[in-house]
Amino acid sequence: MKLKAFNHVTGDFLETTIVFEEQNPSKCLIGRHPNCDFILNSPEVSRVHGLILYQHQAYYYIDLASTDGSRINNKPAAVNESFLIETGDGIRIGDFFVFMEFEEISAEYDSDILLNSETQIASTKTLIPQQSQQKETIVKCIKIIDETEDTKTFCLVAQPPILFNSTSFNYKPGQFVILDLEIEGKPIKRPYSISSSPSRPYNLEITVKRVSSPVNQSELSPGLVSNWLHDSFKVGDKLKISPPMGDFNYFENSHKKLLFISAGSGVTPLMSMSRWLCDTTSDFSLIFIYSVRTQQDIIFREELEFMAAKYSNFKLVINLTGKEFDLNWSGYRGRLNETMLSEIAPDFRERAAYVCGSEGFLESVQTVLKELNFPMNKYHQESFGLSSGIKPAFTSPITDTSQKGVVVFSNSKREVVCYADETILEAAQREAIDLPYGCQMGVCGRCKLRKFSGSISYDNDFECEDDYVLTCVAKVNETVTIEG
Ligand SMILES: Cc1cc2nc3c(=O)[nH]c(=O)nc-3n(C[C@H](O)[C@H](O)[C@H](O)COP(=O)(O)OP(=O)(O)OC[C@H]3O[C@@H](n4cnc5c(N)ncnc54)[C@H](O)[C@@H]3O)c2cc1C
């Protein structure tokens, strides 16, 4: 493999060939020090700045706590974390842009690309930590568990078999995968949290709640993927899943005093974390508050109650939010509020909070916590998206075909008209332009692309830097230029 580096200040161009061992993990140190394998002589480069690791036929970049940090495709690379590197990725180290060139690629570098590298290397990809070396995994369903009337757990094994805590697929409790499906001939993707724990690595489980049509809008079709999984996906069937992703996760070095708060199917990532804690950790202290409408909606009820009974450091509190009065329920009722939280977890300020559910639920929990001066630097959340009734992408035809603006894709130089009703991703799909995407609800960040000019708007509040755009939920206001 060739490593090339261009110094955009001095114009220096360096190149070296590195031979990585096929069988064993091998590495190439990059830095100022003469013992490094690729020496970048500049005061902005640390003595040992980072390394490229070759393992299981994949390359990773790791920043070794350098003084000025490293950027991959223009995004900061967290220290000591491994990031999958592929052809076309650019690593910014001090004044240098470092590129890898694999044997099969013989094209010479285009000097324009190098000179404009600050903008050019902002690739379409999100950084992928070394949680998986496989781009996607084929899994087969070996068991389906009815958790409640409208929720099923699908137990999956990889084809060919792998352990789900190996370098091929290494997830942290709380992460999710994107299911890559074809339903009625149309490709469709949806994210689902992994509800199993890597401490039980022989299968991978996702737990899916059936989504019905919005209340009072029965003319709208019910949730496409959740219903397809419930009705059509059977034991023995296969599907494609993405590598694990998401930074809502609990791992070794995390806080040991925990407060989990979930509603409905939002229990799934917290179930994975709970299983992990019970299997691997002795000194945790967990208070788990779980809101559901009725007793019949409690997912994982038996196992949660079993864990709470077995582990004295695991306190489970279920509260019912449904309007119907249930004579057989002596526990908490109603929405989580300040009084309830202070009573259930008097020491809640000492705990790290992990909260999961719909956007509306997260907002209400945040309000309660902020009201009680909870230290929000210990707050983590996963949104399962907007409440039902918000139009999901690709499920209904565009009705308003008046032109709203134009999106220009800087790499392919293609221009696409966007209709008033349409997101950038929908417009691109209409014109068969292949853009990356994941959840289609502005949550997972997979569709994020660099925006060079123009103004866009979102129907709801989405977190995105000004010079990037979440194409799955963004609509153009005028002519917008983005990468892709
Ligand atoms: C990170 C993450 C993890 C997740 N993990 C889980 C999990 O573990 N378990 C789980 O069950 N879910 C999970 N979800 C939610 C999941 O991804 C899906 O959003 C959910 O299953 C619904 O998808 P669907 O295809 O069934 O519904 P969709 O087809 O997307 O429909 C959603 C809603 O929109 C309504 N609708 C359809 N058409 C229209 C229209 N034209 N106008 C207005 N409304 C319309 C539908 O009736 C439905 O109520 C997760 C989401 C995220 C972001």
The ligand as a Gaussian input file, in Angstrom:
#p B3LYP/6-31G(d) Opt

LIG

0 1
 C      -31.451000       4.737000      16.563000
 C      -32.820000       4.101000      16.489000
 C      -33.058000       2.883000      17.073000
 C      -34.323000       2.303000      17.015000
 N      -34.542000       1.118000      17.648000
 C      -35.769000       0.572000      17.639000
 C      -36.037000      -0.643000      18.352000
 O      -35.158000      -1.220000      19.004000
 N      -37.298000      -1.144000      18.302000
 C      -38.315000      -0.529000      17.596000
 O      -39.438000      -1.061000      17.588000
 N      -38.079000       0.637000      16.944000
 C      -36.848000       1.186000      16.926000
 N      -36.613000       2.350000      16.238000
 C      -37.681000       2.904000      15.384000
 C      -37.604000       2.215000      14.002000
 O      -36.412000       2.586000      13.350000
 C      -38.748000       2.613000      13.066000
 O      -38.833000       3.996000      12.999000
 C      -40.084000       2.059000      13.495000
 O      -40.048000       0.634000      13.551000
 C      -41.161000       2.485000      12.483000
 O      -40.765000       2.117000      11.210000
 P      -41.831000       1.590000      10.149000
 O      -41.151000       1.387000       8.849000
 O      -42.605000       0.442000      10.696000
 O      -42.831000       2.817000      10.085000
 P      -42.899000       3.946000       8.939000
 O      -43.335000       3.348000       7.654000
 O      -41.627000       4.699000       8.977000
 O      -44.105000       4.821000       9.498000
 C      -43.980000       5.562000      10.717000
 C      -45.331000       6.210000      11.056000
 O      -45.700000       7.127000      10.016000
 C      -47.049000       6.865000       9.607000
 N      -47.208000       7.252000       8.164000
 C      -47.088000       6.472000       7.067000
 N      -47.289000       7.228000       5.953000
 C      -47.550000       8.491000       6.364000
 C      -47.836000       9.714000       5.727000
 N      -47.909000       9.802000       4.402000
 N      -48.035000      10.829000       6.495000
 C      -47.959000      10.782000       7.856000
 N      -47.698000       9.627000       8.509000
 C      -47.483000       8.506000       7.796000
 C      -47.238000       5.388000       9.841000
 O      -48.605000       5.071000       9.947000
 C      -46.495000       5.216000      11.155000
 O      -47.322000       5.602000      12.226000
 C      -35.371000       2.950000      16.312000
 C      -35.128000       4.197000      15.709000
 C      -33.869000       4.761000      15.795000
 C      -33.631000       6.106000      15.161000

